[in-house]
């Protein structure tokens, strides 16, 4: 990886971590699209996992008092079950498939009637969402938009959503790193300098976003989160469909 590419990716990671630091989402969607454009899929997935683990772990530290731990526990049960199942098959999707799935996931959840949308405070719902999100992690690299919509249905305020989702995302991206870094890519595929810069950029972007999240109201948070997710999802859906055609 050239110095220019390393510098460019570091800037993208800083910006996407800043965006995710505000909304708890969207930054990862943008970043995985950039990485898929310049790297092989397994390496892109693994580097994305390192970046998102750092960003979400630091976000969880900054907002630790707002974490709802029971939904996290429910989520982890399904997460681990799905990882075990996918580890048997070790399937790596093609880039167009990953991009289409990336674009479809936010709209799939929104299409569900309000009466049957999963609730993060129910054990079975949380475990099922953990399994679905882990599967999406391994198919398209992210599950944040779906997971965020899931938590928006649980009556949490914005800081609880961001903090609780951050813990779930750390576990999900760690599982993805194990899958693509060890099970698929065979390990050793990532540049250690790039990984170190990814961690630093992610933590810096997350820290810069804290004041903006504090200043927002819950209504502003939900309104802008929906807009950002829809815009990014439509872009990747179109890009993936174009490659398939």
Secondary structure, 3 states (H helix, E strand, C coil): CCHHHHHHHHHHHHHHHHHHHHHCCCHHHHHHHHHHHHCCHHHHHHHHHHHHHHHHHHHHHHCHHHCCHHHHHHHHHHHHHHHHHHHHHCCCCCHHHHHHHHHHHHHHHHCCCHHHCCCCCCHHHHHHHHHHHHHHHHHHCCCHHHHHHHHHCCCCCHHHHHHHHHHHHHHHHHHHHHHHHHHHCCCCCCCHHHHHHHHHHHHHHHHHHHHHHHHCCHHHHHHHHHHHHHHHHHHHHHHHHHHHC
